[in-house]
Amino acid sequence: MDFRTKVDNISFAVRVSGLMIRDKTLYLVKSPKSEYYLLGGAVAVGETTEQAVKRELAEEIGVAVTVERLAFVVENHFTLNDVMHHQIEFLYLVTPLSEPNPVVMEGGTNRTCEWVAINDLDEINLNPSFLKTALKNWTGQLQHIFNREEN
């Protein structure tokens, strides 16, 4: 059981994502519509957010990681497929202990993963979009972000 619930057309979740950065590039998943996003998922009941990010990255791309630090706590508000989402998300800076799998299975399809230069993030369709500037300007200090995606 995880911290995810849906009532009518409103969804609430507590989730984690991994900011896997190497040589000023960020490891991202690319959807069939050329939308990019971070690897991660819901936090299980009884699990710490640090344990959750390690588990999610192991499940999704078969890589163990060292968790370096919590970089962002994000309140995400967005609508997808007529469902309003409210997510509390913990974004951790992580270091892979081996080469990550370049493919992730999601939504019944294989999706490719890519290393994208942090300086090129503003040129792609990235969700959450705040990362386009936040990573370039990140001071190394924990930041709280309120992110509302308008459709």
One Martini backbone bead per residue (centre of mass of N, CA, C, O) as a GRO file, in nm:
protein
  151
    1MET     BB    1   0.098   0.036   0.021
    2ASP     BB    2   0.031   0.373  -0.069
    3PHE     BB    3   0.053   0.732  -0.121
    4ARG     BB    4  -0.253   0.688  -0.279
    5THR     BB    5  -0.539   0.878  -0.402
    6LYS     BB    6  -0.890   0.855  -0.525
    7VAL     BB    7  -1.149   1.107  -0.586
    8ASP     BB    8  -1.289   1.093  -0.848
    9ASN     BB    9  -1.106   1.376  -0.999
   10ILE     BB   10  -0.901   1.328  -0.746
   11SER     BB   11  -0.546   1.332  -0.675
   12PHE     BB   12  -0.327   1.186  -0.421
   13ALA     BB   13   0.038   1.221  -0.351
   14VAL     BB   14   0.337   1.054  -0.243
   15ARG     BB   15   0.663   1.126  -0.378
   16VAL     BB   16   0.949   1.027  -0.580
   17SER     BB   17   1.270   1.149  -0.712
   18GLY     BB   18   1.546   1.125  -0.939
   19LEU     BB   19   1.857   1.308  -0.955
   20MET     BB   20   2.046   1.208  -1.219
   21ILE     BB   21   2.382   1.321  -1.221
   22ARG     BB   22   2.611   1.369  -1.512
   23ASP     BB   23   2.803   1.581  -1.655
   24LYS     BB   24   2.562   1.794  -1.673
   25THR     BB   25   2.340   1.561  -1.661
   26LEU     BB   26   2.006   1.421  -1.705
   27TYR     BB   27   1.804   1.155  -1.618
   28LEU     BB   28   1.550   1.057  -1.856
   29VAL     BB   29   1.227   1.016  -1.962
   30LYS     BB   30   1.069   0.919  -2.277
   31SER     BB   31   0.797   0.972  -2.441
   32PRO     BB   32   0.608   0.925  -2.725
   33LYS     BB   33   0.562   1.263  -2.706
   34SER     BB   34   0.834   1.397  -2.606
   35GLU     BB   35   0.827   1.361  -2.298
   36TYR     BB   36   0.980   1.456  -1.994
   37TYR     BB   37   1.097   1.260  -1.701
   38LEU     BB   38   1.121   1.134  -1.395
   39LEU     BB   39   1.219   0.905  -1.182
   40GLY     BB   40   0.955   0.731  -0.998
   41GLY     BB   41   0.727   0.736  -0.698
   42ALA     BB   42   0.557   0.600  -0.462
   43VAL     BB   43   0.511   0.589  -0.126
   44ALA     BB   44   0.529   0.368   0.117
   45VAL     BB   45   0.410   0.240   0.382
   46GLY     BB   46   0.686   0.271   0.610
   47GLU     BB   47   0.853   0.451   0.419
   48THR     BB   48   1.102   0.623   0.323
   49THR     BB   49   1.201   0.843   0.087
   50GLU     BB   50   1.482   0.719   0.049
   51GLN     BB   51   1.389   0.428   0.006
   52ALA     BB   52   1.201   0.489  -0.234
   53VAL     BB   53   1.414   0.587  -0.442
   54LYS     BB   54   1.576   0.328  -0.444
   55ARG     BB   55   1.347   0.138  -0.532
   56GLU     BB   56   1.251   0.276  -0.792
   57LEU     BB   57   1.525   0.261  -0.948
   58ALA     BB   58   1.550  -0.045  -0.933
   59GLU     BB   59   1.279  -0.113  -1.075
   60GLU     BB   60   1.306   0.070  -1.341
   61ILE     BB   61   1.659   0.051  -1.399
   62GLY     BB   62   1.847  -0.145  -1.228
   63VAL     BB   63   1.961   0.062  -0.992
   64ALA     BB   64   2.184   0.152  -0.770
   65VAL     BB   65   2.194   0.406  -0.508
   66THR     BB   66   2.314   0.709  -0.394
   67VAL     BB   67   2.215   0.928  -0.149
   68GLU     BB   68   2.294   1.258  -0.113
   69ARG     BB   69   2.024   1.461  -0.139
   70LEU     BB   70   1.789   1.689  -0.071
   71ALA     BB   71   1.660   1.935  -0.300
   72PHE     BB   72   1.333   1.895  -0.326
   73VAL     BB   73   1.012   2.029  -0.239
   74VAL     BB   74   0.697   1.948  -0.398
   75GLU     BB   75   0.404   2.117  -0.512
   76ASN     BB   76   0.184   1.952  -0.719
   77HIS     BB   77  -0.026   2.096  -0.985
   78PHE     BB   78  -0.245   1.902  -1.203
   79THR     BB   79  -0.378   1.805  -1.526
   80LEU     BB   80  -0.486   1.465  -1.625
   81ASN     BB   81  -0.727   1.332  -1.785
   82ASP     BB   82  -0.939   1.498  -1.596
   83VAL     BB   83  -0.728   1.494  -1.352
   84MET     BB   84  -0.665   1.612  -1.039
   85HIS     BB   85  -0.342   1.689  -0.909
   86HIS     BB   86  -0.183   1.617  -0.584
   87GLN     BB   87   0.165   1.658  -0.502
   88ILE     BB   88   0.415   1.525  -0.296
   89GLU     BB   89   0.766   1.591  -0.362
   90PHE     BB   90   1.080   1.413  -0.356
   91LEU     BB   91   1.400   1.538  -0.455
   92TYR     BB   92   1.685   1.345  -0.532
   93LEU     BB   93   2.017   1.323  -0.515
   94VAL     BB   94   2.184   1.084  -0.728
   95THR     BB   95   2.404   0.788  -0.748
   96PRO     BB   96   2.511   0.562  -0.955
   97LEU     BB   97   2.661   0.221  -0.932
   98SER     BB   98   2.566   0.201  -1.233
   99GLU     BB   99   2.441   0.141  -1.530
  100PRO     BB  100   2.160   0.237  -1.659
  101ASN     BB  101   1.881   0.161  -1.793
  102PRO     BB  102   1.755   0.269  -2.120
  103VAL     BB  103   1.484   0.120  -2.017
  104VAL     BB  104   1.129   0.159  -1.954
  105MET     BB  105   0.838   0.026  -1.811
  106GLU     BB  106   0.535   0.201  -1.922
  107GLY     BB  107   0.215   0.164  -1.990
  108GLY     BB  108   0.301  -0.102  -2.172
  109THR     BB  109   0.575   0.049  -2.250
  110ASN     BB  110   0.863   0.133  -2.394
  111ARG     BB  111   1.106   0.360  -2.257
  112THR     BB  112   1.334   0.593  -2.296
  113CYS     BB  113   1.654   0.693  -2.187
  114GLU     BB  114   1.824   1.011  -2.106
  115TRP     BB  115   2.091   1.226  -2.142
  116VAL     BB  116   2.051   1.565  -2.037
  117ALA     BB  117   2.137   1.870  -2.062
  118ILE     BB  118   2.087   2.119  -1.844
  119ASN     BB  119   2.115   2.353  -2.067
  120ASP     BB  120   1.864   2.192  -2.244
  121LEU     BB  121   1.586   2.187  -2.085
  122ASP     BB  122   1.439   2.440  -2.233
  123GLU     BB  123   1.406   2.250  -2.515
  124ILE     BB  124   1.205   2.074  -2.354
  125ASN     BB  125   0.945   1.859  -2.245
  126LEU     BB  126   0.920   1.919  -1.901
  127ASN     BB  127   0.838   1.713  -1.611
  128PRO     BB  128   0.876   1.944  -1.429
  129SER     BB  129   0.932   2.272  -1.543
  130PHE     BB  130   1.107   2.401  -1.310
  131LEU     BB  131   1.380   2.247  -1.385
  132LYS     BB  132   1.490   2.426  -1.614
  133THR     BB  133   1.596   2.643  -1.383
  134ALA     BB  134   1.659   2.516  -1.103
  135LEU     BB  135   1.923   2.357  -1.178
  136LYS     BB  136   2.095   2.598  -1.281
  137ASN     BB  137   2.028   2.766  -0.986
  138TRP     BB  138   2.136   2.576  -0.784
  139THR     BB  139   2.285   2.597  -0.444
  140GLY     BB  140   2.240   2.316  -0.258
  141GLN     BB  141   1.974   2.387  -0.136
  142LEU     BB  142   1.691   2.342   0.003
  143GLN     BB  143   1.373   2.340  -0.177
  144HIS     BB  144   1.059   2.502  -0.202
  145ILE     BB  145   0.796   2.408  -0.430
  146PHE     BB  146   0.546   2.567  -0.629
  147ASN     BB  147   0.358   2.371  -0.874
  148ARG     BB  148   0.167   2.502  -1.152
  149GLU     BB  149  -0.006   2.349  -1.407
  150GLU     BB  150  -0.121   2.479  -1.700
  151ASN     BB  151  -0.391   2.402  -1.950
   0.00000   0.00000   0.00000
